[in-house]
Amino acid sequence: MKKYCFYLLAILIGFGCQSPSVKSSIAIKIAPELQKGLKDGRLLFILSNDKEKEPRFSISDDAATAQVFGMDIENYSPEKEIYLDLESFGYPVENIQDLKEGSYNMQAFIIKYETFNRGDGHTVKLAMDQGEGRRWNSTPGNIYSTPINIDFKNGSSIEITVDQEIPPVTEPEDTEYIKHIKIKSDLLSKFWGRDMYLGAHVLLPEGFEENPNQYYPLMVFHGHFPSDFGGFRTIPPDPELSDEDYSARFGIYGYQKIQQQEAYDFYKKWTSPDFKRFIIIEIQHANPFYDDSYAVNSENLGPYGDAITYELIPYIEEQFRGIGEGWSRFLYGGSTGGWEALAVQVLYPDEYNGCFAACPDPIDFRAYTTINLYEDENAYYQKGEFRETLRPGHRDSLGHVSAMVRDMNLKELAIGGPETRSGEQFDIWQAVYSPVGKDGYPKPIWDKKTGEIDPTVADFWRENYDLRYIMERDWETLGPKLAGKVHIYCGDMDNYYLNNAVYLTEKFLEQTQNPYYGGEVAYGDRAEHCWNGDPNLPNYMSRLRYNTMYLDKISKRLQASAPSNFNQQNWTLTKN
């Protein structure tokens, strides 16, 4: 086989250059067996000082982030040499000429793009989910180099070989209680111009097989892409787990053991004689932009809201004896899942009987994290006459800031470019909420480099996805359908300032009349992301109890709204 080398010849790097002729070059070779199948994509050149993990897993919003430079690859040919332009955008150092000399752990990574000829007439190139949940650094088929440690100096000539490919994911197997389904969505396939699928993990109630005439309410647990149904374990915790296992995320020891114990305790409750009988589903709706669709219809993602509500859920209820009526369906989730739970309830008010939205993503765009999209001119800076102040993007419970809104967006720009392709948080909000731009990609809510807000896009967001605004605008007709169904929970020190939008939404809800909204809004004192309603539990524990957290409230709702032939004791409907 003829061997081809793909060279990225980077780069004049002026680390204190004495003369314009002094250059550093970085050659990226692709192993011959990995060249096939690469046509379009995004090349990331990543440098890190963390020797414990690969650079591809070290890019973050905080000060400990790795350095990344990104450039697009189009119409790749093995015979063609590709040169990285000196203007290639980087994060957190934007220009490679400003990067300091030093010893770095280096890695090249290529995100592969596929071409979509969409039903709306636009052709776009995006990274397709491969069953992993649209995580670029873990997507099967993406290729990368084995990290190498090199002293990076002015005039160095560096060669890196892309010699690794991420393998396919292993699909979970069905068990007695957990089933896995996947269906082709006609609605999404028409939009994307190719076969598109929705999946779900289904937790069946105890006694499901023994009671073929019993039908069950449905609980929809919204959230990020689930590889399998989480938090359910039929055996006790692994005795080999150490209490010394430390979770940096929650700052506690023994978190793995706590997780497994909670999952096992849930199994014991689930199978106990007096526990309510119902079905829980977690949905797989990863897409070319993100690990989930936000469960609503979108100009850029397609009709995911309709596909989930009118295709997927009826299919699950038919297969697993769901009751199949709006009064028997409930929604809950946190963060992204919290926004989805509220959005689905608001946009499909007759199809669901209550939502429990914890720490929801911004539900009022006057508090889009720390930005007022309708009054602020710039997303990154508060501008005064004589100075500009960066807007914070992430804090801890004491208010200590670790990232700015600008940081978070420039990271996305380096990873995915300006076409909203990073697969990260601000990009997915833009993909879901924005109209389609002339180039077929989401029209930016603001300039990714400068932060200047486009008020016409903000108006589109408000009319279609600002949940507080939509409820207030349409309360005369929407209110009677939402009364008693809206429940929102948030820590008052949410890391992403999400509580600010909840305050504004609560103010509206408490003023509602004819009818009064009749739900609940509650806050956790000094609680961070993602507090979900129990003041007696720390965040790390409450996150493990979503599947039982709201059962008492749902039970009261069913008592008030279910038909008389619904068995309130075990939550089943008997059909002959």
C-alpha positions as CSV (number, residue, x, y, z in Angstrom):
1,M,0.0,0.0,0.0
2,K,1.3,3.4,-0.9
3,K,2.0,5.4,2.2
4,Y,0.7,8.9,2.6
5,C,1.7,11.5,5.2
6,F,-0.6,14.3,6.2
7,Y,1.4,17.2,7.3
8,L,0.3,20.2,9.3
9,L,3.3,22.5,8.9
10,A,2.7,24.9,11.7
11,I,4.1,27.5,12.1
12,L,6.2,30.4,12.6
13,I,6.1,30.8,16.3
14,G,7.8,34.0,17.4
15,F,9.1,33.0,20.9
16,G,11.4,36.0,21.1
17,C,12.5,35.5,17.5
18,Q,15.8,37.2,16.6
19,S,15.0,37.1,12.9
20,P,11.9,36.4,10.7
21,S,13.7,33.4,9.3
22,V,13.7,31.5,12.7
23,K,10.7,29.1,12.5
24,S,9.2,26.3,14.6
25,S,7.4,23.7,12.6
26,I,4.9,21.0,13.7
27,A,4.3,18.2,11.3
28,I,1.3,16.0,12.0
29,K,1.4,12.6,10.3
30,I,-1.6,10.4,10.0
31,A,-1.0,6.7,10.0
32,P,-1.9,5.1,6.6
33,E,-4.6,2.9,8.1
34,L,-6.4,5.9,9.6
35,Q,-6.4,8.1,6.5
36,K,-9.5,6.4,5.0
37,G,-12.8,8.0,5.9
38,L,-11.3,11.4,6.6
39,K,-12.7,14.2,4.4
40,D,-13.8,17.1,6.6
41,G,-13.2,17.9,10.2
42,R,-11.6,20.0,12.8
43,L,-8.0,19.6,13.8
44,L,-7.1,20.4,17.4
45,F,-3.5,20.9,18.5
46,I,-3.5,20.6,22.3
47,L,-0.7,21.3,24.8
48,S,-0.9,20.5,28.5
49,N,1.2,20.6,31.7
50,D,-1.0,17.8,33.2
51,K,1.0,14.6,32.9
52,E,-1.7,12.4,34.5
53,K,-4.3,12.6,31.7
54,E,-4.4,13.1,28.0
55,P,-4.5,16.7,26.7
56,R,-7.9,16.0,25.0
57,F,-9.4,15.5,28.4
58,S,-7.8,18.6,29.9
59,I,-9.5,21.5,28.1
60,S,-11.7,23.3,30.7
61,D,-13.1,26.7,31.6
62,D,-10.9,27.3,34.6
63,A,-7.3,28.3,35.0
64,A,-6.0,24.7,34.9
65,T,-7.1,24.3,31.3
66,A,-4.9,22.9,28.5
67,Q,-4.0,25.1,25.6
68,V,-5.8,24.3,22.3
69,F,-5.5,25.7,18.7
70,G,-8.2,24.7,16.2
71,M,-8.5,24.8,12.4
72,D,-10.9,23.3,9.9
73,I,-10.0,20.5,7.5
74,E,-12.0,20.5,4.2
75,N,-11.8,18.0,1.3
76,Y,-8.8,16.2,2.8
77,S,-6.6,14.3,0.4
78,P,-3.7,12.2,1.6
79,E,-1.5,13.8,-1.1
80,K,-2.3,17.3,0.1
81,E,-0.2,19.1,2.7
82,I,-2.1,21.3,5.0
83,Y,-0.6,24.3,6.7
84,L,-1.9,25.7,9.9
85,D,-2.4,29.4,9.4
86,L,-0.7,31.6,12.0
87,E,-4.1,33.2,12.6
88,S,-5.6,29.9,13.8
89,F,-7.6,30.7,16.9
90,G,-6.5,29.4,20.2
91,Y,-7.7,29.2,23.8
92,P,-6.7,30.5,26.4
93,V,-3.8,32.0,24.4
94,E,-5.4,33.2,21.2
95,N,-2.3,33.6,19.0
96,I,0.3,30.8,18.8
97,Q,3.0,33.5,18.5
98,D,2.2,34.5,22.1
99,L,2.7,31.0,23.5
100,K,5.6,30.6,26.0
101,E,8.4,28.2,25.5
102,G,8.4,25.2,27.7
103,S,8.0,21.5,28.2
104,Y,4.5,20.4,27.1
105,N,2.5,17.2,26.8
106,M,1.3,17.5,23.2
107,Q,-1.5,15.8,21.3
108,A,-3.2,16.2,17.9
109,F,-6.9,15.3,17.6
110,I,-9.2,15.3,14.6
111,I,-12.9,15.6,15.0
112,K,-14.5,14.1,11.9
113,Y,-17.5,15.9,10.2
114,E,-20.2,14.4,8.0
115,T,-22.2,16.2,5.4
116,F,-25.9,16.6,6.0
117,N,-28.3,17.7,3.1
118,R,-31.1,18.8,5.3
119,G,-34.7,18.9,4.4
120,D,-34.8,22.7,4.8
121,G,-32.4,23.0,1.8
122,H,-29.2,23.7,3.7
123,T,-26.1,21.6,3.5
124,V,-24.0,21.6,6.6
125,K,-21.0,19.7,7.9
126,L,-21.2,18.5,11.5
127,A,-19.9,15.8,13.9
128,M,-22.4,13.0,14.1
129,D,-23.0,11.2,17.4
130,Q,-21.7,7.6,17.2
131,G,-23.6,6.2,20.2
132,E,-21.4,7.9,22.8
133,G,-23.4,11.1,23.3
134,R,-21.7,13.6,21.0
135,R,-18.6,14.1,23.1
136,W,-15.9,15.1,20.6
137,N,-13.0,13.7,22.7
138,S,-14.7,10.3,23.0
139,T,-16.5,9.9,19.7
140,P,-15.9,6.6,18.0
141,G,-14.0,7.1,14.7
142,N,-12.3,10.3,15.7
143,I,-8.5,9.9,15.5
144,Y,-5.7,11.3,17.6
145,S,-2.0,11.0,18.5
146,T,-0.4,9.3,21.5
147,P,0.6,12.2,23.8
148,I,4.3,13.0,23.8
149,N,6.3,15.3,26.0
150,I,8.5,17.7,24.1
151,D,10.5,20.8,25.0
152,F,8.9,23.4,22.8
153,K,11.4,26.0,21.9
154,N,11.9,28.7,19.2
155,G,13.1,27.1,16.1
156,S,12.0,23.5,17.1
157,S,11.0,21.1,14.4
158,I,8.3,18.7,15.9
159,E,6.7,15.7,14.3
160,I,3.5,14.1,15.8
161,T,1.9,11.0,14.4
162,V,-1.9,10.4,14.6
163,D,-1.9,6.7,15.4
164,Q,-5.0,6.1,17.5
165,E,-8.7,5.7,16.7
166,I,-11.5,5.8,19.3
167,P,-13.3,2.4,19.2
168,P,-17.0,1.8,18.9
169,V,-19.1,1.9,22.1
170,T,-20.5,-1.3,23.6
171,E,-24.3,-1.2,23.7
172,P,-25.9,-2.1,27.1
173,E,-27.8,-5.4,27.4
174,D,-31.3,-5.8,28.6
175,T,-31.9,-7.0,32.1
176,E,-35.0,-8.1,34.0
177,Y,-35.9,-4.6,34.9
178,I,-34.1,-2.4,32.3
179,K,-34.9,-2.5,28.6
180,H,-33.3,-0.5,25.8
181,I,-35.2,0.6,22.8
182,K,-34.3,2.5,19.6
183,I,-36.6,3.7,16.9
184,K,-36.3,5.5,13.6
185,S,-37.9,8.9,13.8
186,D,-39.7,9.9,10.6
187,L,-39.9,13.5,11.6
188,L,-36.2,13.8,12.3
189,S,-35.2,11.7,9.3
190,K,-37.1,14.1,7.0
191,F,-35.4,17.1,8.6
192,W,-31.8,15.8,8.5
193,G,-32.1,14.1,5.1
194,R,-30.9,10.7,6.5
195,D,-32.2,8.1,8.9
196,M,-32.2,9.5,12.4
197,Y,-33.0,7.6,15.6
198,L,-34.2,8.1,19.1
199,G,-33.5,5.8,22.0
200,A,-34.5,5.2,25.6
201,H,-33.6,3.2,28.7
202,V,-36.8,1.9,30.3
203,L,-37.0,0.9,33.9
204,L,-40.0,-1.5,34.3
205,P,-42.0,-1.9,37.6
206,E,-41.8,-4.9,39.8
207,G,-44.4,-7.5,38.7
208,F,-44.5,-6.2,35.2
209,E,-44.5,-9.7,33.6
210,E,-46.8,-11.2,36.2
211,N,-49.5,-8.6,35.7
212,P,-50.3,-8.3,32.0
213,N,-53.5,-6.4,32.5
214,Q,-51.9,-3.6,34.5
215,Y,-51.0,-0.3,32.9
216,Y,-48.6,2.3,34.4
217,P,-47.9,6.0,34.7
218,L,-44.8,7.2,32.9
219,M,-42.0,9.3,34.5
220,V,-39.7,11.0,32.1
221,F,-36.3,11.7,33.6
222,H,-34.8,14.4,31.4
223,G,-31.0,15.1,31.3
224,H,-27.8,14.6,29.4
225,F,-27.1,11.6,27.3
226,P,-27.3,8.4,29.3
227,S,-25.2,5.5,28.3
228,D,-27.5,3.2,30.4
229,F,-30.2,3.7,33.0
230,G,-28.3,5.1,36.0
231,G,-28.8,4.9,39.7
232,F,-30.3,1.4,39.7
233,R,-28.3,-1.6,41.1
234,T,-29.6,-5.1,41.9
235,I,-26.5,-6.1,44.0
236,P,-24.9,-4.5,47.1
237,P,-21.9,-2.1,46.7
238,D,-18.6,-3.6,45.6
239,P,-16.8,-4.6,48.8
240,E,-13.5,-3.7,47.2
241,L,-14.4,0.0,46.9
242,S,-12.3,2.2,49.2
243,D,-13.6,4.9,51.5
244,E,-10.5,6.8,50.4
245,D,-11.9,7.3,46.9
246,Y,-12.1,11.1,46.6
247,S,-14.6,13.1,44.5
248,A,-13.0,16.4,43.6
249,R,-16.4,17.5,42.1
250,F,-18.2,17.2,45.5
251,G,-15.2,17.4,47.8
252,I,-16.0,14.1,49.7
253,Y,-14.4,10.7,50.2
254,G,-16.0,7.4,49.3
255,Y,-18.4,8.8,46.7
256,Q,-18.3,5.7,44.5
257,K,-19.5,3.6,47.4
258,I,-22.2,6.1,48.2
259,Q,-23.4,6.0,44.6
260,Q,-23.6,2.2,44.6
261,Q,-25.3,2.1,48.0
262,E,-27.9,4.6,46.8
263,A,-28.5,2.7,43.6
264,Y,-28.9,-0.5,45.6
265,D,-31.3,1.1,48.0
266,F,-33.4,2.4,45.1
267,Y,-33.6,-1.2,43.8
268,K,-34.8,-2.4,47.2
269,K,-37.5,0.3,47.3
270,W,-38.5,-0.3,43.7
271,T,-39.2,-4.0,44.4
272,S,-40.8,-3.6,47.8
273,P,-44.5,-4.6,48.1
274,D,-45.7,-1.1,49.1
275,F,-43.8,0.9,46.5
276,K,-45.8,2.7,43.8
277,R,-45.7,1.0,40.4
278,F,-44.7,3.1,37.4
279,I,-42.3,3.2,34.4
280,I,-39.3,5.5,34.2
281,I,-37.5,6.4,31.0
282,E,-34.3,8.2,30.2
283,I,-34.1,9.4,26.6
284,Q,-31.2,9.2,24.2
285,H,-31.5,12.1,21.8
286,A,-27.9,13.0,21.0
287,N,-27.6,14.9,17.7
288,P,-24.9,16.6,15.5
289,F,-24.8,19.6,17.9
290,Y,-24.9,18.2,21.4
291,D,-25.5,15.2,23.7
292,D,-29.2,16.0,23.7
293,S,-31.7,18.1,21.8
294,Y,-33.3,20.1,24.7
295,A,-36.4,18.1,23.8
296,V,-38.0,21.0,21.8
297,N,-38.5,21.8,18.2
298,S,-35.6,23.8,16.7
299,E,-34.9,25.4,13.4
300,N,-31.3,24.0,13.6
301,L,-31.8,20.6,15.3
302,G,-35.2,19.7,13.9
303,P,-38.5,18.7,15.5
304,Y,-37.2,16.9,18.5
305,G,-40.0,18.0,20.7
306,D,-42.7,16.5,18.4
307,A,-40.5,13.4,17.8
308,I,-40.2,12.7,21.5
309,T,-43.7,13.5,22.5
310,Y,-45.6,12.0,19.5
311,E,-43.3,9.2,18.2
312,L,-41.0,8.0,21.0
313,I,-43.2,8.2,24.1
314,P,-46.3,6.6,22.5
315,Y,-44.1,3.8,21.2
316,I,-42.7,3.1,24.7
317,E,-46.2,3.2,26.2
318,E,-47.5,0.8,23.6
319,Q,-44.5,-1.6,24.1
320,F,-44.5,-1.5,27.9
321,R,-48.1,-0.9,28.9
322,G,-48.0,2.7,29.7
323,I,-51.4,4.3,30.3
324,G,-50.8,6.6,27.4
325,E,-52.8,9.7,28.6
326,G,-51.5,13.1,29.4
327,W,-52.7,12.9,33.0
328,S,-50.4,9.9,33.5
329,R,-47.1,11.4,32.4
330,F,-44.7,13.4,34.5
331,L,-41.4,15.2,33.8
332,Y,-38.4,15.8,36.0
333,G,-34.7,16.5,35.7
334,G,-31.9,18.9,36.7
335,S,-29.8,21.5,34.9
336,T,-30.3,20.8,31.2
337,G,-32.9,18.2,32.2
338,G,-34.6,20.9,34.4
339,W,-35.0,23.2,31.5
340,E,-36.3,20.4,29.4
341,A,-38.8,19.3,32.0
342,L,-40.3,22.8,32.2
343,A,-40.1,23.5,28.5
344,V,-41.8,20.3,27.5
345,Q,-44.6,21.0,30.1
346,V,-45.0,24.6,28.8
347,L,-44.9,23.7,25.1
348,Y,-47.0,20.5,25.4
349,P,-49.3,21.3,28.3
350,D,-52.0,18.8,27.6
351,E,-49.5,15.9,27.1
352,Y,-48.0,15.9,30.6
353,N,-49.4,16.4,34.1
354,G,-46.5,18.0,36.0
355,C,-42.9,19.0,35.8
356,F,-40.3,19.1,38.5
357,A,-37.5,21.3,37.2
358,A,-34.3,21.4,39.3
359,C,-31.5,24.0,38.7
360,P,-32.9,24.6,35.2
361,D,-30.8,26.2,32.5
362,P,-31.9,29.9,32.0
363,I,-35.7,30.0,31.9
364,D,-35.8,33.8,31.6
365,F,-33.4,35.4,29.2
366,R,-33.2,38.6,31.2
367,A,-31.0,36.4,33.4
368,Y,-29.2,34.3,30.8
369,T,-26.6,33.3,33.4
370,T,-25.2,36.8,34.1
371,I,-26.5,38.5,30.9
372,N,-29.7,40.3,30.1
373,L,-30.1,39.5,26.4
374,Y,-32.7,42.2,25.9
375,E,-30.9,45.1,27.5
376,D,-27.2,44.4,27.5
377,E,-25.2,45.2,24.4
378,N,-22.3,42.9,25.2
379,A,-22.3,39.4,26.7
380,Y,-18.7,39.5,27.9
381,Y,-18.4,42.9,29.5
382,Q,-20.3,45.3,31.6
383,K,-19.4,48.5,29.9
384,G,-19.0,51.8,31.7
385,E,-17.7,55.2,30.5
386,F,-14.2,54.6,31.7
387,R,-13.8,50.8,32.1
388,E,-15.1,47.4,31.2
389,T,-15.8,44.6,33.7
390,L,-15.8,40.9,32.6
391,R,-19.0,39.0,33.4
392,P,-18.5,36.0,35.6
393,G,-19.6,32.6,34.3
394,H,-18.9,30.2,37.1
395,R,-18.6,30.5,40.9
396,D,-18.6,28.4,44.1
397,S,-20.9,28.6,47.1
398,L,-18.8,31.4,48.5
399,G,-19.0,33.4,45.3
400,H,-15.4,32.8,44.3
401,V,-15.3,33.1,40.5
402,S,-13.3,30.5,38.5
403,A,-14.4,31.3,34.9
404,M,-15.8,34.2,32.9
405,V,-18.5,34.1,30.3
406,R,-15.8,35.1,27.8
407,D,-13.5,32.2,28.8
408,M,-16.3,29.7,28.2
409,N,-17.1,31.0,24.8
410,L,-13.6,31.4,23.5
411,K,-12.9,27.8,24.5
412,E,-15.9,26.7,22.3
413,L,-14.7,28.9,19.5
414,A,-11.2,27.2,19.5
415,I,-12.8,23.7,19.6
416,G,-15.5,24.1,17.1
417,G,-15.0,27.3,15.2
418,P,-17.7,30.0,14.6
419,E,-20.3,27.5,13.2
420,T,-21.6,26.4,16.6
421,R,-19.9,23.0,16.3
422,S,-18.0,22.6,19.6
423,G,-20.6,20.4,21.3
424,E,-20.3,22.6,24.4
425,Q,-22.9,24.6,26.5
426,F,-23.2,28.0,25.0
427,D,-23.0,26.5,21.5
428,I,-25.9,24.2,22.1
429,W,-28.1,27.0,23.5
430,Q,-27.4,28.9,20.3
431,A,-28.1,25.9,18.1
432,V,-31.4,25.1,19.8
433,Y,-32.7,28.7,20.2
434,S,-31.4,30.6,17.1
435,P,-32.9,30.9,13.6
436,V,-30.9,29.3,10.8
437,G,-28.3,31.7,9.3
438,K,-27.7,32.2,5.6
439,D,-24.9,29.6,5.7
440,G,-27.2,26.9,7.2
441,Y,-25.6,27.1,10.7
442,P,-27.2,28.7,13.7
443,K,-27.4,32.5,13.5
444,P,-25.1,33.8,16.4
445,I,-26.7,35.4,19.4
446,W,-23.5,37.3,19.8
447,D,-20.1,37.7,18.1
448,K,-18.1,34.8,19.6
449,K,-14.9,36.9,19.7
450,T,-16.2,40.2,20.9
451,G,-19.4,39.3,22.7
452,E,-21.5,41.9,20.9
453,I,-25.2,40.8,21.1
454,D,-27.5,40.7,18.0
455,P,-30.8,42.1,19.3
456,T,-32.8,40.5,16.3
457,V,-31.6,37.1,17.4
458,A,-32.5,37.9,21.0
459,D,-36.0,38.7,19.9
460,F,-36.3,35.4,18.2
461,W,-35.1,33.6,21.3
462,R,-37.6,35.5,23.5
463,E,-40.6,34.6,21.3
464,N,-39.8,30.9,21.0
465,Y,-37.7,29.7,24.0
466,D,-37.9,32.2,26.9
467,L,-40.1,30.1,29.1
468,R,-41.1,32.8,31.6
469,Y,-42.0,35.1,28.7
470,I,-44.0,32.5,26.9
471,M,-46.0,31.7,30.0
472,E,-46.6,35.3,30.7
473,R,-47.5,36.1,27.1
474,D,-49.9,33.2,26.8
475,W,-51.2,32.8,30.4
476,E,-54.8,33.5,29.4
477,T,-55.0,30.3,27.4
478,L,-51.9,28.5,28.8
479,G,-52.6,29.1,32.5
480,P,-55.6,26.8,32.9
481,K,-53.5,24.0,31.4
482,L,-50.5,24.6,33.6
483,A,-52.2,25.2,37.0
484,G,-50.7,22.8,39.6
485,K,-48.1,21.5,37.2
486,V,-45.1,23.8,37.5
487,H,-42.5,23.1,40.3
488,I,-39.0,24.7,40.2
489,Y,-36.1,24.2,42.6
490,C,-32.7,25.9,42.6
491,G,-29.8,26.6,44.9
492,D,-29.4,30.3,45.7
493,M,-25.6,30.0,45.0
494,D,-26.0,28.0,41.8
495,N,-22.6,27.8,40.1
496,Y,-23.9,29.2,36.8
497,Y,-26.1,31.9,38.3
498,L,-29.2,30.0,37.2
499,N,-31.1,31.1,40.3
500,N,-31.4,34.6,38.9
501,A,-33.7,33.4,36.1
502,V,-35.7,31.4,38.7
503,Y,-36.2,34.6,40.8
504,L,-37.7,36.4,37.8
505,T,-39.9,33.5,36.9
506,E,-41.2,33.1,40.4
507,K,-42.1,36.8,40.5
508,F,-44.3,36.3,37.5
509,L,-45.8,33.0,38.7
510,E,-46.8,34.5,42.1
511,Q,-48.7,37.3,40.3
512,T,-50.7,34.9,38.1
513,Q,-54.5,35.0,38.4
514,N,-57.4,33.2,36.7
515,P,-55.8,30.8,37.5
516,Y,-53.1,31.1,40.1
517,Y,-50.3,28.8,39.0
518,G,-50.6,26.6,42.1
519,G,-47.2,25.0,42.0
520,E,-44.0,25.5,43.9
521,V,-40.7,27.4,43.7
522,A,-38.1,26.7,46.3
523,Y,-34.4,27.5,47.0
524,G,-31.6,25.8,48.7
525,D,-29.7,28.1,51.1
526,R,-26.1,28.4,49.8
527,A,-26.7,25.4,47.7
528,E,-24.8,25.0,44.4
529,H,-25.7,23.4,41.1
530,C,-27.7,21.1,41.1
531,W,-29.9,21.4,44.2
532,N,-33.3,19.7,43.6
533,G,-35.6,20.4,46.5
534,D,-34.6,18.6,49.7
535,P,-33.2,21.0,52.3
536,N,-32.0,18.1,54.4
537,L,-29.7,16.6,51.8
538,P,-26.4,17.8,50.5
539,N,-26.2,18.3,46.7
540,Y,-24.2,15.1,46.1
541,M,-26.9,13.0,47.8
542,S,-29.9,14.7,46.4
543,R,-28.6,14.2,42.8
544,L,-28.7,10.5,43.5
545,R,-32.4,10.5,44.4
546,Y,-34.1,12.1,41.5
547,N,-36.2,9.0,40.9
548,T,-37.8,9.2,44.3
549,M,-37.5,12.9,45.1
550,Y,-40.9,14.0,43.8
551,L,-43.1,10.9,44.3
552,D,-45.1,12.4,47.2
553,K,-45.9,15.5,45.1
554,I,-46.7,13.4,42.0
555,S,-49.0,11.2,44.2
556,K,-51.0,14.3,45.3
557,R,-51.3,15.4,41.7
558,L,-52.6,12.0,40.7
559,Q,-55.1,12.0,43.5
560,A,-56.4,15.3,42.2
561,S,-56.5,14.5,38.5
562,A,-56.5,10.8,37.7
563,P,-59.8,9.1,36.8
564,S,-61.7,7.0,39.3
565,N,-60.6,3.7,37.9
566,F,-56.9,4.5,38.6
567,N,-55.6,2.5,41.5
568,Q,-54.2,5.2,43.9
569,Q,-52.6,2.6,46.1
570,N,-50.2,1.0,43.6
571,W,-50.6,3.5,40.7
572,T,-51.9,1.1,38.1
573,L,-54.8,1.1,35.7
574,T,-56.3,-2.3,35.0
575,K,-57.5,-3.1,31.5
576,N,-59.1,-6.3,30.2
